[in-house]
Amino acid sequence: MVNLSPGGIRPVVFLVALDGSSQAEARVYLRSIEQRLREGDFASLHLSITSSVVASTDVVHTLLMRAGIPC
């Protein structure tokens, strides 16, 4: 969530496709972006920043594959 105006709290979402990167590399990348937002030009905004890495947005397919069930 980002508070850009009085009484105006809005979520800001960044979707990044990391071709062939591991989840660990994705986490490192997101932490570097978080740090830049907290300490860079936007530091004075006191943003509340959260991030997450997902293996896939197709939950059913991902669960089946992790369970070893071919789809």
Distance bins in CASP14 RR format, pairs under 12 A and 6 or more apart:
PFRMAT RR
TARGET T0000
AUTHOR 0000-0000-0000
RMODE 2
METHOD distances of the structure
MODEL  1
1 7 0 0 0 0 0 1 0 0 0 0 0
1 8 0 0 0 0 1 0 0 0 0 0 0
1 9 1 0 1 0 0 0 0 0 0 0 0
1 10 1 0 0 1 0 0 0 0 0 0 0
1 11 1 0 1 0 0 0 0 0 0 0 0
1 12 1 0 0 1 0 0 0 0 0 0 0
1 13 0 0 0 0 0 1 0 0 0 0 0
1 45 0 0 0 0 0 1 0 0 0 0 0
1 46 0 0 0 0 0 1 0 0 0 0 0
1 47 0 0 0 0 1 0 0 0 0 0 0
1 48 1 0 1 0 0 0 0 0 0 0 0
1 49 0 0 0 0 1 0 0 0 0 0 0
1 50 0 0 0 0 1 0 0 0 0 0 0
2 8 0 0 0 0 1 0 0 0 0 0 0
2 9 1 0 0 1 0 0 0 0 0 0 0
2 10 1 0 1 0 0 0 0 0 0 0 0
2 11 1 0 0 1 0 0 0 0 0 0 0
2 12 1 0 1 0 0 0 0 0 0 0 0
2 13 0 0 0 0 0 1 0 0 0 0 0
2 14 0 0 0 0 0 1 0 0 0 0 0
2 37 0 0 0 0 1 0 0 0 0 0 0
2 42 0 0 0 0 1 0 0 0 0 0 0
2 45 1 0 0 1 0 0 0 0 0 0 0
2 46 0 0 0 0 0 1 0 0 0 0 0
2 47 1 0 1 0 0 0 0 0 0 0 0
2 48 1 0 0 1 0 0 0 0 0 0 0
2 49 0 0 0 0 1 0 0 0 0 0 0
2 50 0 0 0 0 0 1 0 0 0 0 0
3 9 1 0 1 0 0 0 0 0 0 0 0
3 10 1 0 0 1 0 0 0 0 0 0 0
3 11 0 0 0 0 0 1 0 0 0 0 0
3 12 0 0 0 0 0 1 0 0 0 0 0
3 42 0 0 0 0 0 1 0 0 0 0 0
3 45 1 0 0 1 0 0 0 0 0 0 0
3 46 0 0 0 0 1 0 0 0 0 0 0
3 47 0 0 0 0 1 0 0 0 0 0 0
3 48 0 0 0 0 1 0 0 0 0 0 0
4 10 1 0 0 1 0 0 0 0 0 0 0
4 11 0 0 0 0 0 1 0 0 0 0 0
4 12 0 0 0 0 1 0 0 0 0 0 0
4 42 0 0 0 0 0 1 0 0 0 0 0
4 45 1 0 0 1 0 0 0 0 0 0 0
4 46 0 0 0 0 0 1 0 0 0 0 0
4 47 0 0 0 0 1 0 0 0 0 0 0
5 45 0 0 0 0 0 1 0 0 0 0 0
9 45 0 0 0 0 0 1 0 0 0 0 0
9 47 0 0 0 0 0 1 0 0 0 0 0
9 48 0 0 0 0 1 0 0 0 0 0 0
10 47 0 0 0 0 0 1 0 0 0 0 0
10 48 0 0 0 0 0 1 0 0 0 0 0
11 47 0 0 0 0 0 1 0 0 0 0 0
11 48 0 0 0 0 0 1 0 0 0 0 0
11 49 0 0 0 0 0 1 0 0 0 0 0
11 50 0 0 0 0 1 0 0 0 0 0 0
12 33 0 0 0 0 0 1 0 0 0 0 0
12 37 0 0 0 0 1 0 0 0 0 0 0
12 42 0 0 0 0 0 1 0 0 0 0 0
12 45 0 0 0 0 0 1 0 0 0 0 0
12 47 0 0 0 0 1 0 0 0 0 0 0
12 48 0 0 0 0 0 1 0 0 0 0 0
12 49 0 0 0 0 1 0 0 0 0 0 0
12 50 0 0 0 0 0 1 0 0 0 0 0
12 51 0 0 0 0 0 1 0 0 0 0 0
13 49 0 0 0 0 0 1 0 0 0 0 0
13 50 0 0 0 0 0 1 0 0 0 0 0
13 51 0 0 0 0 0 1 0 0 0 0 0
13 52 0 0 0 0 0 1 0 0 0 0 0
14 26 0 0 0 0 0 1 0 0 0 0 0
14 29 0 0 0 0 0 1 0 0 0 0 0
14 30 0 0 0 0 1 0 0 0 0 0 0
14 33 1 0 0 1 0 0 0 0 0 0 0
14 34 0 0 0 0 0 1 0 0 0 0 0
14 36 0 0 0 0 0 1 0 0 0 0 0
14 37 0 0 0 0 1 0 0 0 0 0 0
14 49 0 0 0 0 0 1 0 0 0 0 0
14 50 0 0 0 0 0 1 0 0 0 0 0
14 51 0 0 0 0 1 0 0 0 0 0 0
14 52 0 0 0 0 0 1 0 0 0 0 0
15 26 0 0 0 0 0 1 0 0 0 0 0
15 30 0 0 0 0 0 1 0 0 0 0 0
15 51 0 0 0 0 0 1 0 0 0 0 0
15 52 0 0 0 0 0 1 0 0 0 0 0
15 53 0 0 0 0 0 1 0 0 0 0 0
15 54 0 0 0 0 0 1 0 0 0 0 0
15 57 0 0 0 0 1 0 0 0 0 0 0
16 25 0 0 0 0 0 1 0 0 0 0 0
16 26 1 0 0 1 0 0 0 0 0 0 0
16 27 0 0 0 0 0 1 0 0 0 0 0
16 29 1 0 0 1 0 0 0 0 0 0 0
16 30 1 0 0 1 0 0 0 0 0 0 0
16 32 0 0 0 0 0 1 0 0 0 0 0
16 33 0 0 0 0 1 0 0 0 0 0 0
16 51 0 0 0 0 1 0 0 0 0 0 0
16 52 0 0 0 0 0 1 0 0 0 0 0
16 53 0 0 0 0 1 0 0 0 0 0 0
16 54 0 0 0 0 0 1 0 0 0 0 0
17 26 0 0 0 0 0 1 0 0 0 0 0
17 29 0 0 0 0 0 1 0 0 0 0 0
17 54 0 0 0 0 0 1 0 0 0 0 0
17 56 0 0 0 0 0 1 0 0 0 0 0
17 57 0 0 0 0 0 1 0 0 0 0 0
18 24 0 0 0 0 0 1 0 0 0 0 0
18 25 1 0 0 1 0 0 0 0 0 0 0
18 26 1 0 1 0 0 0 0 0 0 0 0
18 27 0 0 0 0 0 1 0 0 0 0 0
18 28 0 0 0 0 0 1 0 0 0 0 0
18 29 1 0 0 1 0 0 0 0 0 0 0
18 30 0 0 0 0 1 0 0 0 0 0 0
18 53 0 0 0 0 1 0 0 0 0 0 0
18 54 0 0 0 0 0 1 0 0 0 0 0
18 55 0 0 0 0 0 1 0 0 0 0 0
19 25 0 0 0 0 0 1 0 0 0 0 0
19 26 0 0 0 0 0 1 0 0 0 0 0
20 26 0 0 0 0 1 0 0 0 0 0 0
21 27 0 0 0 0 1 0 0 0 0 0 0
21 28 0 0 0 0 1 0 0 0 0 0 0
21 29 1 0 0 1 0 0 0 0 0 0 0
21 30 0 0 0 0 0 1 0 0 0 0 0
21 53 0 0 0 0 1 0 0 0 0 0 0
21 55 0 0 0 0 0 1 0 0 0 0 0
22 28 0 0 0 0 1 0 0 0 0 0 0
22 29 0 0 0 0 0 1 0 0 0 0 0
22 53 0 0 0 0 1 0 0 0 0 0 0
22 55 0 0 0 0 0 1 0 0 0 0 0
23 29 0 0 0 0 0 1 0 0 0 0 0
23 30 0 0 0 0 0 1 0 0 0 0 0
23 52 0 0 0 0 0 1 0 0 0 0 0
23 53 1 0 1 0 0 0 0 0 0 0 0
23 54 0 0 0 0 1 0 0 0 0 0 0
23 55 1 0 0 1 0 0 0 0 0 0 0
23 56 0 0 0 0 0 1 0 0 0 0 0
24 30 0 0 0 0 0 1 0 0 0 0 0
24 31 0 0 0 0 0 1 0 0 0 0 0
24 53 0 0 0 0 1 0 0 0 0 0 0
25 31 0 0 0 0 0 1 0 0 0 0 0
25 32 0 0 0 0 0 1 0 0 0 0 0
25 53 0 0 0 0 1 0 0 0 0 0 0
26 32 0 0 0 0 0 1 0 0 0 0 0
26 33 0 0 0 0 0 1 0 0 0 0 0
26 51 0 0 0 0 1 0 0 0 0 0 0
26 52 0 0 0 0 1 0 0 0 0 0 0
26 53 1 0 1 0 0 0 0 0 0 0 0
26 54 0 0 0 0 1 0 0 0 0 0 0
26 55 0 0 0 0 1 0 0 0 0 0 0
27 33 0 0 0 0 0 1 0 0 0 0 0
27 34 0 0 0 0 0 1 0 0 0 0 0
27 51 0 0 0 0 1 0 0 0 0 0 0
27 52 0 0 0 0 1 0 0 0 0 0 0
27 53 1 0 1 0 0 0 0 0 0 0 0
27 54 0 0 0 0 0 1 0 0 0 0 0
28 34 0 0 0 0 0 1 0 0 0 0 0
28 35 0 0 0 0 0 1 0 0 0 0 0
28 51 0 0 0 0 0 1 0 0 0 0 0
28 53 0 0 0 0 1 0 0 0 0 0 0
29 35 0 0 0 0 0 1 0 0 0 0 0
29 36 0 0 0 0 0 1 0 0 0 0 0
29 51 0 0 0 0 1 0 0 0 0 0 0
29 53 0 0 0 0 1 0 0 0 0 0 0
30 36 0 0 0 0 0 1 0 0 0 0 0
30 37 0 0 0 0 0 1 0 0 0 0 0
30 49 0 0 0 0 1 0 0 0 0 0 0
30 50 0 0 0 0 1 0 0 0 0 0 0
30 51 1 0 1 0 0 0 0 0 0 0 0
30 52 0 0 0 0 1 0 0 0 0 0 0
30 53 1 0 0 1 0 0 0 0 0 0 0
30 54 0 0 0 0 0 1 0 0 0 0 0
31 37 0 0 0 0 0 1 0 0 0 0 0
31 38 0 0 0 0 0 1 0 0 0 0 0
31 49 0 0 0 0 0 1 0 0 0 0 0
31 50 0 0 0 0 0 1 0 0 0 0 0
31 51 1 0 0 1 0 0 0 0 0 0 0
31 52 0 0 0 0 0 1 0 0 0 0 0
31 53 0 0 0 0 0 1 0 0 0 0 0
32 38 0 0 0 0 0 1 0 0 0 0 0
32 39 0 0 0 0 0 1 0 0 0 0 0
32 40 0 0 0 0 0 1 0 0 0 0 0
32 49 0 0 0 0 0 1 0 0 0 0 0
32 51 0 0 0 0 0 1 0 0 0 0 0
33 39 0 0 0 0 0 1 0 0 0 0 0
33 40 0 0 0 0 0 1 0 0 0 0 0
33 42 0 0 0 0 0 1 0 0 0 0 0
33 47 0 0 0 0 0 1 0 0 0 0 0
33 49 0 0 0 0 1 0 0 0 0 0 0
33 50 0 0 0 0 0 1 0 0 0 0 0
33 51 1 0 0 1 0 0 0 0 0 0 0
34 40 0 0 0 0 0 1 0 0 0 0 0
34 42 0 0 0 0 0 1 0 0 0 0 0
34 43 0 0 0 0 0 1 0 0 0 0 0
34 47 0 0 0 0 1 0 0 0 0 0 0
34 48 0 0 0 0 0 1 0 0 0 0 0
34 49 1 0 1 0 0 0 0 0 0 0 0
34 50 0 0 0 0 1 0 0 0 0 0 0
34 51 1 0 0 1 0 0 0 0 0 0 0
34 52 0 0 0 0 0 1 0 0 0 0 0
35 42 0 0 0 0 0 1 0 0 0 0 0
35 43 0 0 0 0 0 1 0 0 0 0 0
35 47 0 0 0 0 0 1 0 0 0 0 0
35 49 0 0 0 0 1 0 0 0 0 0 0
35 51 0 0 0 0 0 1 0 0 0 0 0
36 42 0 0 0 0 1 0 0 0 0 0 0
36 43 0 0 0 0 1 0 0 0 0 0 0
36 47 0 0 0 0 0 1 0 0 0 0 0
36 49 0 0 0 0 0 1 0 0 0 0 0
37 43 1 0 0 1 0 0 0 0 0 0 0
37 44 0 0 0 0 0 1 0 0 0 0 0
37 45 0 0 0 0 1 0 0 0 0 0 0
37 46 0 0 0 0 0 1 0 0 0 0 0
37 47 1 0 1 0 0 0 0 0 0 0 0
37 48 0 0 0 0 0 1 0 0 0 0 0
37 49 1 0 1 0 0 0 0 0 0 0 0
37 50 0 0 0 0 0 1 0 0 0 0 0
37 51 0 0 0 0 0 1 0 0 0 0 0
38 44 0 0 0 0 0 1 0 0 0 0 0
38 45 0 0 0 0 1 0 0 0 0 0 0
38 46 0 0 0 0 1 0 0 0 0 0 0
38 47 1 0 0 1 0 0 0 0 0 0 0
38 48 0 0 0 0 1 0 0 0 0 0 0
38 49 1 0 0 1 0 0 0 0 0 0 0
38 50 0 0 0 0 0 1 0 0 0 0 0
38 51 0 0 0 0 0 1 0 0 0 0 0
39 45 0 0 0 0 0 1 0 0 0 0 0
39 46 0 0 0 0 0 1 0 0 0 0 0
39 47 0 0 0 0 0 1 0 0 0 0 0
39 49 0 0 0 0 0 1 0 0 0 0 0
40 47 0 0 0 0 0 1 0 0 0 0 0
40 49 0 0 0 0 0 1 0 0 0 0 0
41 47 0 0 0 0 0 1 0 0 0 0 0
42 48 0 0 0 0 0 1 0 0 0 0 0
42 49 0 0 0 0 1 0 0 0 0 0 0
43 49 0 0 0 0 0 1 0 0 0 0 0
54 62 0 0 0 0 1 0 0 0 0 0 0
55 61 0 0 0 0 0 1 0 0 0 0 0
55 62 1 0 1 0 0 0 0 0 0 0 0
55 63 0 0 0 0 0 1 0 0 0 0 0
55 65 0 0 0 0 1 0 0 0 0 0 0
55 66 0 0 0 0 1 0 0 0 0 0 0
56 62 1 0 1 0 0 0 0 0 0 0 0
56 63 0 0 0 0 1 0 0 0 0 0 0
56 64 0 0 0 0 0 1 0 0 0 0 0
56 65 0 0 0 0 1 0 0 0 0 0 0
56 66 0 0 0 0 1 0 0 0 0 0 0
56 71 0 0 0 0 0 1 0 0 0 0 0
58 64 0 0 0 0 1 0 0 0 0 0 0
58 65 0 0 0 0 1 0 0 0 0 0 0
58 66 0 0 0 0 0 1 0 0 0 0 0
58 71 0 0 0 0 1 0 0 0 0 0 0
59 65 0 0 0 0 0 1 0 0 0 0 0
59 66 0 0 0 0 0 1 0 0 0 0 0
60 66 0 0 0 0 0 1 0 0 0 0 0
60 67 0 0 0 0 0 1 0 0 0 0 0
60 69 0 0 0 0 0 1 0 0 0 0 0
60 71 0 0 0 0 1 0 0 0 0 0 0
61 67 0 0 0 0 0 1 0 0 0 0 0
61 68 0 0 0 0 0 1 0 0 0 0 0
61 69 0 0 0 0 1 0 0 0 0 0 0
61 70 0 0 0 0 0 1 0 0 0 0 0
61 71 1 0 1 0 0 0 0 0 0 0 0
62 68 0 0 0 0 0 1 0 0 0 0 0
62 69 0 0 0 0 0 1 0 0 0 0 0
62 71 0 0 0 0 1 0 0 0 0 0 0
63 69 0 0 0 0 1 0 0 0 0 0 0
63 71 0 0 0 0 0 1 0 0 0 0 0
64 70 1 0 0 1 0 0 0 0 0 0 0
64 71 1 0 1 0 0 0 0 0 0 0 0
65 71 1 0 0 1 0 0 0 0 0 0 0
END
